[in-house]
Amino acid sequence: MAKMTKSEILAALAEGTNMSKKEVGEFMEKMTNLAYKEVKNSGEFVLPGLGKLVKIKRAARQGRNPATGETIQIPAKTVVKFRVAKAAKEAVL
């Protein structure tokens, strides 16, 4: 089975909510922007029933260059991760 495209997701949500595809698209865009803003400001954004986006600081560490085998220093950085909710895991698995 192929992955759903953005237009297929919009069509499915529009059909299930009695909203137009355009309204669903605008809603998803606003929710995405809100999620980015909240993760940037508070460090997390919760999607009830799905999970949450979390901002995490990674410490500096040592790694290896696979081409040469040389040891290199990987600098510290901030990354965003998605933690899946228990309800979502149970529903899918």
C-alpha positions, -999 to +999 in steps of 0.1 A: +000+000+000+014+034-009+017+064+014-011+090+014-002+122-004-010+156+010-039+160-014-053+126-004-051+135+033-068+168+027-096+151+007-101+125+034-103+151+062-126+173+041-149+144+035-149+134+072-154+169+086-178+186+060-151+212+054-137+222+020-102+210+010-091+246+011-104+250+047-087+218+058-055+229+042-056+263+059-063+246+093-034+222+088-011+250+079-021+270+110-017+240+132+018+233+118+029+269+123+015+268+159+034+236+166+067+251+153+061+283+174+053+263+205+083+239+202+106+269+196+093+288+226+083+262+252+102+231+240+072+209+232+039+207+214+013+180+223-010+164+197-035+146+219-038+109+209-008+111+186+022+122+206+043+153+210+071+172+193+099+178+218+130+200+215+161+182+228+197+194+233+223+168+222+257+169+239+289+171+219+304+136+212+331+118+193+323+101+160+342+084+132+345+094+096+333+063+078+355+070+047+388+074+065+381+059+100+394+091+115+379+102+149+361+135+147+344+158+172+307+162+166+295+195+181+265+199+205+232+208+188+195+211+193+171+187+175+134+181+174+120+146+180+085+132+179+074+110+208+045+087+199+017+086+225+009+053+242-027+053+227-012+057+192+011+027+197-017+006+210-040+015+181-014+008+155+004-022+170 
